[in-house]
Amino acid sequence: MPPSVDAPPDLSGLLELSRIENLDLKPVILRVQTDLFVRAPGRDRAATEIFESLACGLIPTVDEETARVVARKLAPCPETPPAILEALALRGGGARDAVVELAPALSRSLIDAALADGSDIADRIAARAGLSREAADELSREGRAEIDRALAANLGITLRGATLARLVGRGRGDAELARLLLVRPDVSAADLVPLYLHADPMRRAVIGGSVEATAALRPCPPAPRDLGEALTRLSAAHDVAAFVAALADGLGLPHDFLGVVTGPGARYDLLTLGLRAAGLHEEEAVYIFLTLNQGVARSAERVADLVRLFRTVSRPAARDLVAAILDRPLAERGRSEPHQPLHGPEAKLRQSGAGQRATLPARTRPASKAEAG
């Protein structure tokens, strides 16, 4: 009785033939059977299992070119058994590269197989469209800049949860990574708050609006007493180290808090947010911009930008921005400031002088000859 046309082909004879010494038919068999599998109008379970057994047995034994050609045909086929793709990935070289590039999805086991030979292709895997959420999460744990940037630049995946949090956290100190994250359409402004200093003016406005909406819902602690007077005095004396230390103490931050950002422009923007968060008045901030650093003071455009930043961010939002940028909460009160009761005789005395502001120190100028005489 002739075999049914629907019965799977008997390949046992080909397997035996492939084991004959001095007759290397393995590459030919693998290529032919690969073409038959890919072009088949339909594949039942038995036929697929037979092909899987044949391919997994031959892939480790064939030459590099055959493995690469077979991989480029099988990798994009959605019905290729995972075991075959893993066997091709374990081969390394062109076969592995084809699987990484063309497979419809990269499972955790397939990624492990592709990385098994120690090749550094994790960044190429991170750039793959359709990368699973689990794979992206695993790759983001590596903590390598090239992988982080590949994930951030990969618009074929959605960044969320712990993966996004890791990338945003590292973006604080990586301007290129921050730039890639800031232009992603799938990341909300609320998630990008720690990258505020890296954003362009338009993106800053969007992020700032998001922060304002939530900051306004929480009470803001009173500004440290006499901090503005102390900071303007230190600014007039050009004592930058003492100035930064006083501002840090007023906010409950370490004295080196400006060092977490790179570039003098970003540091001065952070300092401006710190002044706003500390509750300084605008005229005090302007005085500081004009006296603390002569390089800044000589640029009218730079001073105008700093004043604009100071004006456009409320004090509660500035506190939230500084906390997000530095990844640490601000103290509710200054370190050296004692508790001030809201009621009682002392409160009445404070309220009676609440509207008074300290006079800003006058800028010194050289005495004229007439005055000197």
C-alpha positions as CSV (number, residue, x, y, z in Angstrom):
1,M,0.0,0.0,0.0
2,P,1.6,3.3,-1.0
3,P,2.3,5.8,1.8
4,S,-0.2,8.6,2.4
5,V,0.7,11.9,0.9
6,D,-0.1,13.4,4.3
7,A,2.4,11.2,6.2
8,P,5.6,12.9,7.3
9,P,8.7,12.0,5.2
10,D,10.9,9.3,6.5
11,L,14.3,11.0,7.0
12,S,16.0,8.2,8.9
13,G,17.8,7.1,5.8
14,L,19.3,10.6,5.2
15,L,20.4,10.7,8.8
16,E,22.2,7.4,8.4
17,L,23.7,8.6,5.1
18,S,25.0,11.7,6.8
19,R,27.1,9.6,9.2
20,I,29.1,7.8,6.4
21,E,32.8,8.7,6.6
22,N,34.4,10.6,3.7
23,L,30.9,11.5,2.4
24,D,30.0,14.8,4.0
25,L,26.4,15.2,2.8
26,K,25.4,17.0,6.1
27,P,25.4,20.6,4.6
28,V,23.4,19.5,1.6
29,I,20.9,17.6,3.7
30,L,20.4,20.5,6.1
31,R,20.0,23.1,3.3
32,V,17.5,20.9,1.4
33,Q,15.4,20.1,4.4
34,T,15.5,23.7,5.5
35,D,14.1,24.8,2.1
36,L,11.4,22.1,2.3
37,F,10.4,23.2,5.8
38,V,10.3,26.9,5.0
39,R,8.4,26.5,1.8
40,A,5.9,23.9,3.1
41,P,2.3,25.2,2.8
42,G,1.5,23.5,6.1
43,R,3.4,21.7,8.9
44,D,1.9,19.1,11.2
45,R,3.4,18.3,14.6
46,A,5.1,15.1,13.4
47,A,6.8,16.8,10.5
48,T,8.0,19.6,12.7
49,E,9.4,17.3,15.3
50,I,11.3,15.3,12.7
51,F,12.8,18.4,11.2
52,E,13.7,19.7,14.6
53,S,15.6,16.4,15.4
54,L,17.4,16.5,12.1
55,A,18.4,20.2,12.3
56,C,19.5,20.1,15.9
57,G,21.7,17.1,15.1
58,L,23.3,18.7,12.0
59,I,23.7,22.4,13.0
60,P,26.7,21.8,15.3
61,T,28.5,19.8,12.6
62,V,28.1,21.8,9.4
63,D,30.4,24.5,8.1
64,E,30.0,28.2,9.1
65,E,28.6,29.3,5.7
66,T,25.9,26.6,5.8
67,A,24.9,27.5,9.3
68,R,24.6,31.2,8.3
69,V,22.5,30.5,5.2
70,V,20.2,28.1,7.1
71,A,19.9,30.7,10.0
72,R,18.8,33.5,7.7
73,K,16.1,31.2,6.3
74,L,14.8,29.8,9.6
75,A,15.2,32.7,11.9
76,P,12.3,34.8,10.4
77,C,10.0,31.8,10.1
78,P,7.5,32.0,13.1
79,E,7.0,28.2,13.0
80,T,10.7,27.3,13.5
81,P,11.0,25.4,16.7
82,P,12.8,27.3,19.5
83,A,15.3,24.5,19.9
84,I,16.6,25.1,16.4
85,L,17.0,28.8,16.9
86,E,18.9,28.2,20.1
87,A,21.2,25.6,18.3
88,L,21.9,28.2,15.6
89,A,22.6,30.9,18.3
90,L,25.0,28.6,20.1
91,R,27.0,28.2,16.8
92,G,28.0,31.9,17.2
93,G,29.3,33.9,14.2
94,G,27.0,34.6,11.3
95,A,24.3,32.1,12.4
96,R,24.0,33.7,15.7
97,D,23.9,37.2,14.2
98,A,21.1,36.2,11.8
99,V,19.0,34.8,14.7
100,V,19.5,38.0,16.8
101,E,18.6,40.1,13.8
102,L,15.7,38.2,12.3
103,A,13.9,36.1,14.9
104,P,10.4,37.3,15.5
105,A,11.0,37.4,19.3
106,L,14.0,36.9,21.5
107,S,13.2,34.7,24.6
108,R,15.5,34.6,27.6
109,S,16.8,31.2,26.7
110,L,17.6,32.4,23.1
111,I,19.4,35.4,24.5
112,D,21.4,33.2,26.8
113,A,22.3,31.0,23.8
114,A,23.4,34.0,21.8
115,L,25.7,35.2,24.6
116,A,27.0,31.7,25.5
117,D,30.3,32.1,23.6
118,G,31.2,35.3,25.5
119,S,30.7,37.6,22.5
120,D,29.8,41.1,23.4
121,I,26.6,41.6,21.4
122,A,24.3,42.6,24.2
123,D,23.9,46.1,22.8
124,R,22.8,44.6,19.4
125,I,20.2,42.5,21.2
126,A,19.0,45.6,23.1
127,A,18.5,47.3,19.8
128,R,16.1,44.6,18.5
129,A,12.6,45.7,17.8
130,G,10.0,43.5,19.6
131,L,12.4,42.7,22.5
132,S,10.3,41.2,25.3
133,R,9.7,43.1,28.5
134,E,11.6,40.4,30.5
135,A,14.6,40.5,28.1
136,A,14.7,44.3,28.3
137,D,14.6,44.1,32.1
138,E,17.4,41.6,32.2
139,L,19.6,43.7,29.9
140,S,19.0,46.9,31.8
141,R,20.4,45.2,34.9
142,E,23.9,44.9,33.2
143,G,24.6,48.6,34.0
144,R,26.6,49.1,30.8
145,A,26.4,52.4,28.9
146,E,26.2,50.9,25.5
147,I,23.3,48.6,26.5
148,D,21.5,51.4,28.2
149,R,21.8,53.7,25.2
150,A,20.7,50.9,22.8
151,L,17.6,50.3,24.9
152,A,16.8,54.0,25.1
153,A,17.2,54.4,21.3
154,N,15.0,51.3,20.6
155,L,11.6,52.7,19.6
156,G,10.4,49.2,18.8
157,I,9.9,48.4,22.5
158,T,8.0,50.1,25.3
159,L,10.1,51.2,28.3
160,R,8.3,51.0,31.6
161,G,8.6,49.9,35.3
162,A,11.9,49.0,36.7
163,T,13.6,49.0,33.3
164,L,12.7,52.6,32.7
165,A,13.6,53.6,36.3
166,R,17.1,52.2,36.0
167,L,17.7,54.0,32.7
168,V,16.4,57.3,34.0
169,G,18.5,57.0,37.1
170,R,21.6,56.4,35.1
171,G,20.6,59.2,32.7
172,R,21.3,61.7,35.5
173,G,25.0,61.3,34.8
174,D,24.9,60.3,31.2
175,A,23.9,63.2,28.9
176,E,23.6,61.0,25.8
177,L,21.4,58.5,27.5
178,A,19.3,61.3,28.9
179,R,18.9,62.8,25.4
180,L,17.7,59.5,24.0
181,L,15.1,59.1,26.8
182,L,13.8,62.7,26.6
183,V,12.8,62.2,23.0
184,R,11.0,58.9,23.4
185,P,7.2,59.2,22.8
186,D,6.3,56.5,25.2
187,V,7.8,58.0,28.3
188,S,5.7,60.5,30.3
189,A,6.9,63.8,31.6
190,A,6.4,62.6,35.1
191,D,9.0,59.8,34.6
192,L,11.5,62.2,33.1
193,V,11.6,64.6,36.1
194,P,15.1,63.5,37.2
195,L,16.4,64.4,33.7
196,Y,15.1,68.0,33.9
197,L,18.6,69.6,33.6
198,H,19.3,67.7,30.4
199,A,16.0,68.8,28.7
200,D,15.6,71.6,26.2
201,P,13.4,74.6,27.1
202,M,10.3,73.2,25.5
203,R,10.7,69.8,27.3
204,R,11.5,71.5,30.5
205,A,8.3,73.4,30.4
206,V,6.3,70.2,30.0
207,I,8.2,68.4,32.8
208,G,7.9,71.5,35.0
209,G,4.2,71.6,34.4
210,S,3.9,67.9,35.5
211,V,5.9,68.7,38.7
212,E,3.8,71.8,39.5
213,A,0.6,69.8,39.3
214,T,1.7,67.4,42.0
215,A,3.8,69.7,44.1
216,A,0.9,72.1,44.7
217,L,-1.0,69.3,46.4
218,R,1.5,69.0,49.3
219,P,2.3,71.5,52.1
220,C,5.6,73.3,51.7
221,P,7.7,73.8,54.8
222,P,8.6,77.4,55.8
223,A,11.8,78.8,54.3
224,P,14.9,78.8,56.5
225,R,15.2,82.1,58.4
226,D,17.9,84.6,57.4
227,L,19.2,82.2,54.7
228,G,18.8,84.9,51.9
229,E,20.7,87.4,53.9
230,A,23.6,84.9,54.6
231,L,23.8,83.8,51.0
232,T,23.9,87.3,49.5
233,R,26.6,88.3,52.0
234,L,28.7,85.3,51.0
235,S,28.0,86.0,47.3
236,A,29.2,89.5,47.7
237,A,32.4,88.2,49.3
238,H,32.8,85.7,46.4
239,D,33.2,82.9,48.9
240,V,31.8,80.2,46.7
241,A,32.6,77.2,49.0
242,A,30.9,78.8,52.0
243,F,28.0,79.9,49.8
244,V,27.4,76.4,48.5
245,A,27.8,74.9,52.0
246,A,25.2,77.4,53.4
247,L,22.7,76.7,50.7
248,A,23.2,72.9,51.2
249,D,22.6,73.2,54.9
250,G,19.5,75.3,54.3
251,L,18.1,72.5,52.1
252,G,19.4,69.6,54.1
253,L,21.7,68.4,51.4
254,P,25.4,67.3,51.4
255,H,27.9,70.1,50.6
256,D,28.9,68.5,47.3
257,F,25.4,68.3,45.9
258,L,26.3,70.3,42.8
259,G,28.9,67.7,41.9
260,V,26.3,65.2,40.8
261,V,25.7,67.1,37.5
262,T,28.3,67.7,34.8
263,G,29.0,71.0,33.1
264,P,29.0,74.5,34.7
265,G,25.7,75.4,32.9
266,A,23.8,72.5,34.5
267,R,25.4,73.2,37.9
268,Y,24.2,76.8,37.8
269,D,20.7,75.7,36.8
270,L,20.7,73.3,39.7
271,L,22.0,76.1,42.0
272,T,19.1,78.3,40.7
273,L,16.6,75.6,41.6
274,G,18.2,75.4,45.0
275,L,17.8,79.1,45.6
276,R,14.2,78.9,44.6
277,A,13.7,75.8,46.8
278,A,15.3,77.6,49.7
279,G,12.7,80.3,49.5
280,L,14.9,83.3,48.4
281,H,13.2,86.3,47.0
282,E,13.8,87.2,43.3
283,E,15.9,90.3,44.1
284,E,18.2,88.1,46.3
285,A,18.6,85.6,43.5
286,V,19.4,88.2,40.9
287,Y,22.0,89.8,43.3
288,I,23.6,86.4,43.6
289,F,23.7,85.9,39.8
290,L,25.5,89.2,39.5
291,T,28.0,88.7,42.2
292,L,28.8,85.1,42.9
293,N,30.5,84.3,39.6
294,Q,31.9,87.0,37.4
295,G,31.8,84.7,34.3
296,V,28.1,84.4,34.7
297,A,27.6,88.0,35.7
298,R,29.3,89.3,32.5
299,S,26.7,87.4,30.3
300,A,23.5,89.3,30.2
301,E,21.9,86.4,28.3
302,R,22.9,83.8,30.9
303,V,21.7,86.0,33.8
304,A,18.4,86.5,32.0
305,D,18.1,82.7,31.5
306,L,18.7,82.1,35.2
307,V,16.2,84.7,36.2
308,R,13.6,83.2,33.8
309,L,14.2,79.7,35.4
310,F,13.8,81.2,38.9
311,R,10.6,82.9,37.9
312,T,8.9,80.0,36.1
313,V,9.3,77.4,38.8
314,S,7.4,77.7,42.1
315,R,9.1,77.0,45.4
316,P,7.3,73.6,45.9
317,A,8.1,72.5,42.4
318,A,11.7,73.6,42.8
319,R,12.0,71.4,45.9
320,D,10.5,68.4,44.0
321,L,12.8,69.0,41.0
322,V,15.9,69.2,43.2
323,A,14.9,66.1,45.1
324,A,14.3,64.2,41.8
325,I,17.5,65.4,40.2
326,L,19.6,64.4,43.3
327,D,17.5,61.3,44.0
328,R,17.1,62.3,47.6
329,P,14.4,64.1,49.6
330,L,15.0,67.6,50.9
331,A,14.9,68.2,54.6
332,E,11.7,69.6,55.9
333,R,13.7,72.2,57.9
334,G,17.3,73.3,57.8
335,R,19.8,71.3,59.9
336,S,20.5,74.1,62.3
337,E,17.1,75.6,62.4
338,P,15.2,74.9,65.7
339,H,11.5,74.1,65.8
340,Q,9.3,77.1,65.6
341,P,5.8,76.7,67.1
342,L,2.9,78.0,65.0
343,H,1.1,79.5,68.1
344,G,2.1,81.3,71.3
345,P,4.0,84.5,72.1
346,E,7.0,83.6,70.0
347,A,4.9,83.1,67.0
348,K,3.2,86.5,67.5
349,L,6.7,88.2,67.7
350,R,7.7,86.5,64.4
351,Q,4.5,87.4,62.7
352,S,5.0,91.1,63.7
353,G,8.2,91.2,61.7
354,A,7.2,88.8,58.9
355,G,6.9,91.5,56.3
356,Q,10.4,92.9,56.9
357,R,13.2,91.8,54.6
358,A,16.9,92.2,55.2
359,T,18.7,94.9,53.2
360,L,20.9,93.4,50.5
361,P,24.6,94.2,50.9
362,A,25.6,97.0,48.7
363,R,28.1,96.3,45.9
364,T,31.4,98.0,46.7
365,R,33.0,100.4,44.3
366,P,36.4,102.0,44.4
367,A,36.4,105.4,46.1
368,S,37.0,108.5,43.9
369,K,40.0,110.7,44.5
370,A,37.7,113.4,46.0
371,E,36.2,110.9,48.4
372,A,39.6,109.5,49.3
373,G,40.9,113.0,50.1
